[in-house]
Amino acid sequence: MIEVALTATQQQAVQRRTVLVLSLGQVLGGIAFGATVSLGALLAADISGSDALSGLATASVTLGAAVCAIPLARMAARLGRRRALTLGNLFALVGIAVVILAASVRVFPLLLVGILLIGAGNAGNLQSRFAATDLAAPQHRGRDLSIVVWSTTIGGVAGPLLLGPGEIVGQAIGMPPQTGSYVFSFVAQCAALALYLVALRPDPLLAAQRLAQAAAAATSAAVADRPRVARYAIFAIAGSHVVMASVMAMTPVHLSHMAHGAHGAAATPADVSALVGITIALHVGGMYALSPVFGVLADRWGRLRVVLLGQALLGGALAFAVFAGTEAWGVMVALILLGLGWSAATVAGAALLTEASAPDVRTRRQGRSDSLMSLSAAAGSVLAGVVLSNFQYAGLGIAASVLVLAIVALSPLARSSAR
């Protein structure tokens, strides 16, 4: 723990180290997230015997993140980011073990508990992007945040692509079908846990708190708090996440139906896993690969403009889902655009929320944002399963477009934040 506030030179050095450590942690943590995104809906549909219940898998991931977002944010405010992030890693490790057990005994509620715990671990991953802003200079806040978000690309893409090798490993050691890749996830989570414990020192949030106290003692000027802008940022982040999560959650099931329709009895689990793995890998790549670009654009163009750019990309994704969703290439394009739109809105929205909040309420609002984002996405994922069952993939795209329009319509609430 740091006893005195950092000098400007020390702050820059600690920030560089923090971004590096958080980025490596995101690489490792993203492996479990990518595997769960790819396999959760398929495991849920297989064990429950109902496609309509498959959306509960993604709902459980997001619900777990929602339940833990505020407690982890409060823990971070009191004890620092390091302890909050390591607790998230522990949740994920337990969740992976429970998922494997549930698949072995084929108990659907137990599967949801395991996925929920993995989602609780993902709450820590989400908090990492805010941790990157604790000591960041205002003019580089979007860039530093986006670098940490970008780092998830490696793990998030590797997770789906490890499905095939994971099945080989799983069969060799006697694991249940479609769970082999969780071996890699477990090892990665252990490495992330050790990384945060050893390397995330000094703690960035505790250091930032001391800097804020020193600044407050030196001057009477206070950082302006803009609650209306903060509320819009929270809504834009949550709404964009709901659009992304609901469509993504149902895509593996939709692709499974397409594969069986195209190949009939010849479609094997390996065929389905390969199609799903490639599509989700492209989607996760879209989510994270260009996040530094969106971070730089948010610093230069302004946060709100990049949030609206994200809505344009999300709208394009939904158009492909509606008009080309019966073709594999159309689904892939839709998922790539879906990831890009989410990236732009999330990076710019998180920077907007941070800047619109005074230091004494900033961490609390960040936790609320993550919680609302996850809770609303959980509800959206459950409804997405019902919509897919009754109105097909195109109907799901039309339903999701309502949120995109709402975010655009309410954007004047944040006009005062435009640079």
N, C-alpha and C positions, 0 to 999 in steps of 0.2 A: 504493500500500500504506500502511496506517495504521501509524504508529510508536508511538502510545500508545493506551490503552484509551479508549473513548468515555465521555463523561459521560452521565448519564441523559437530559438534554435532547437531546443529540446522537444518542443511541441511538434515541429516538422519531422524530426527523427522518429518520434514515437508514432506519429500518424503513418509514416511510411511503413514502419514495422507492423502496425496494427492492420493496415490494408493487406499486407502480404500474408499475415497469419490468418485473417478472416477469409482471404481468397483460397488458401490451401484447405481450410476447414470446409468451405463450400464445395470444393472439388470432392472431398471425401463424403460429406453429408449428402451430396446430390445423387450418389450412387443408389442409396436406399430409396430416395424419393422417386428416381426414375424407374426402379424396379417395381415399386408399389403402384405407380401410375399405370404401368403396362399390365401388371398381373392382377391388380386388385379386383377390377371388374370381372375378369375372366374367372378368377377363383370364386368370387361371390356368385356368379351365374352358375358355375359348375356345382358348387357345394349346396346352394339353395335350390337349384333346379328351376330358377325363374329369371328370365332376362329383366323383368320389371324390378327385381330386387338388386340387380347388379349395380345400380347407382348408389346403393348404400355403402359400397366400398369407398368411393371417392368422398361420399358424405361423411364417412367415419374419419378419413384423413383430415378433412377440413374441420370437422367437429373437434377432433383432438387438438388441432392447432388453435381453434377458437377458445377452448376451455383453458388452455395453458398460456395464451398470449398475455393476458393481463397479469396473472400471477408472476410470470417470468419477467415482465416489464417492471413490476414492483420490486421483485427480487433484485433486478439489475440496478434499480435506483438506490437501493439500500446497500447492496453488497458488491455491485459491479457486474459488468458484462460477463466476465470469465466464469463466475459461478453459475450464472443463469444459462450460459451456453452449454456448460458441461452437464448440467441437470437435464437439458434437452437431449443430449447425446445418450444419457442413461435411459431415458424414456424410450428412445428409438431402439436401443439394444434389447430391452425387455420386449418391445413390440415385435421385433423380428422373430424372437424365440417363440412368442405366442402364436404368430401367424403360421410358422412351420408346424407347431403342435396341432393347431386347428385343422390344417390341411391333412395331417396324418389321421386324426380321429374323425374328420369330416363333420365338424360341429360349426354351424354357421354363426351363431352368436359369438362364439369364442374367436372366430376369424375377425369379426368386426371389432372386438376388443383389442386384438393385436394390431389391426390397422389403425385404430384410434390412438394407440400408444405411439405408433410410428408418426402419426400426425402431430402428436404432442412434441415429438422430437423436431418435427419440421417447424414448429413455432420458434425454436431456437435458430434454425436456419433463416427464417424470415427476419428475426431480430438482428441478424448479422449485418443486414444492409443499413439499418439505423446506427449500428455500432460504428460503421465506417464514417458516419457524419459527426460523431461526438467531438472529435478534434480537428475536423476538416476546416480549411479556410473557406469562407462563404463563396468565393468565386470558383472554387474547385469542388464544392459539395456534391453537385450532380455527377461529376467525373469520378470521384472517389467511391461514391455509392454504387455507381454503375460498374466499376471494376469488380467489386465484390459480387454483384449480381451476375456479371459475365462469367465469373469463375465457376458458377454452377453448371455452365455449359458442359464442361468436361465430364463431371460426374453424372449430370442429368442425361447426357447422350450415351455415356458408357453403360448406365443402368439398363436401358432397353436393349442395347446391343449385346449385353452379357446374358440375355435370355437363352440363346442357343448354347454357348459354352456352359452356362449354369446348369442346364438340363443334363448335359453330359456328366458334369461333376456330381449333380444330385443323384443321377442313376447309379453312378459308381459307388457312392457312399450310402445308398438306400434311402434317400429323401423322397417325400411325396412328390407327385408330378407337379410341374410348374412352380416349384419352390427352390430349385437349385441355385438360382442367381442370388438368393438371399444369403448364401454363404459369403459371397463377395461383399454384400452390403454389411454384414456383421463385422467383417474384418475392417472395412473402411470406417465404420462408426467407432470402433475401438481406437483406430489411429487418430480420428478427429478428437476424441475425448482426451487422449494423451497430448495432442498438439495444443489444445486450449489450456490445459492445466499447466503445461511447461512454458509455453511461448507467449501467451497473451498477457505479458507483463511489461510495463505497468498497465493497469486496467484503464482503457480509454475513457469510460464514462466517469469513473472516480476522478481521473485527471481533469476532465472537462468541468466537473463540478467545482473543483478547487480553483480552476481558472475563472469560472463565473463568479465565485465568491471574492476572489482577489479583484476582479474588475468592478464588482459592485462596491467594494470598499474604497476603490480609487476614484470612482465617479458616481454621480447621482443619476446619470442617464440610464434608463431601462430599455430593454429590447421590447419593441412594440409587439403586442399580442393581437392577432387578427382572427378571432374565433369563427367568423363567417367563412373566411377563406379556408380555414382549417377544416370546417365541416364539409365544404365542397370537396377538398382534397380527399378526405376520408371516403366520401360517397363515390368519387371517381375511381379510387383504388378498389373499393369493394365491388362496385358495379362491373368494372373491367374484369376483375377476378371471377365473378360469377359467370360472365359470358364465356370466358376461357374454360373454366372448370366444368361447366355443365356440358358444353359441346365435347370437350376432350374426354370426359368420363364415359360418354356413350359411344365414342368412336371405336374402341376395341370391339364392342358388341356389334356395332353396325358393320365393321369390317369382317367379323366372323360370319355374319349372315351373308355378306357379299361373297366371301370365299366359298361357302357351302353352296350358294346359288350358282356360282360359276363352275365349280368342280364336282358338285354333287357328292357322292359317296367317296370320291377320290380325295377330297379335302381332308388332310390329316391335321392333328394338333400342331405338328411342326410347321405345316403350311400357314396355319392361322397365326402362330407365334411369330413367324418370320415377317408376315405382312404387318402385323400389329407393331412388332419391334421397330421395323424401319420407319413406319409412319410416326410413331411416338418419338423416335429419336430425331426425326426432322422437326417435329413440333417443339421438342425441348430445345433443340438447336436454335429455332426461331425465338424462343423465349429469352435466351441468354446471349447468343453469339454477338448480336449487335447492340447490346445494352450500353457499352462504352460510347458508341455513336450517339445514342439517345441521351446519355448523360452529358456529353459535350454540347449537343444541341440544346438541352435544357439550360445549361449555363449561358449559352450565347443568345438563343432565341427567346428564352423565357419558359418558365415551367408550364404555363397554361397552354401555350401553342403546341408543345410536345404532347401534352395530355390529349389535345384534340387530334393531333396526328395519329395517336394511338387509336382513337375512335374510328378514324377513317380506315385504318388497317383492319380493325375488327369488323367494320362494316363490309369490307371486301371479302374477308374470310367467310362471313355468313352468306354472302351472295354466292360464293362457290359452293357452300354446303347446300344451298337451296337449289341451284341450277345445275350443278355438276357432281352432286353428292352420291350419285349411283355409279360413278366410275372411280377406280382406285386413285388415278392421278388427280381427280377433282378433290377427293378427300385429302390427299397429301398437300395440295396447294392451299386448301382451306386451313389445314392445321399449321402450316408454316406461317401464313398470314395471321392466324389466331395468336401464335406465339409472339410474333413481332408486335402486334397491337398491344398485347398484354405487357410486353417489355417497355414500350414507350410510355404507356399510361402509368405503370408501376414505378419506374425510375423517376419520371417527372413528378408524379403525384407524391411520392415519398419526400422528395426534395421540397416540394411546395408545402407539405404538412410541417416539415421541420422548420422552415423559415417563417411560417405563419404562427408558430407557437413560441411563447416566451419560455426561457429555460426552466422555470419552475413547474410548468405544465407539460413540457415537451415529451418526456418519457412516458407519462401517463397517457397522453393522446396517441403516441405511437403504439402502445399496447392495445388501446381501444380500437385503433385502426386495424391492427392485425386480427383482433378478436372478431370484429364486425365483418371483415373480409372473409374470414374462415367460416363463420356462422352462416352468412348469407350464401356462400358457395356450397355449404353442406345442404342447405335447403334447396338450392338450385339443382344440385346433383340428383337429389331424390326426385324432384319434379321432372328432371330431364329423362329419367327412366320411364316415367309414366307417359311423357310426351312422345318419346321414341316409340313406345309400344302402340300408341294410338294414332300418331300423326307422322311417323317415319322421320328420317333424318332432316328432310326439308322443313317439316313442321317445327323441329327443334331450332333450326336456323332462324325461322321467322319469329318464334317466341323470344329468342335471345336478342333480337334486334331492338326490342322495346327499350332495353336498358341502355344500349348505345345511344339511341335518340334522346333518352332522358339526360344522360351525361352532357351531351352537346347542348341541349336546351337550357340546362342550369348553369352553363359556363359563365354567364355574366356575373354570377356571384363572386367569381375569382378575378374579375377584370382588374381590380385594384392591385393585384400582385404582378401584373404583366411588366416585364422589364422593357 
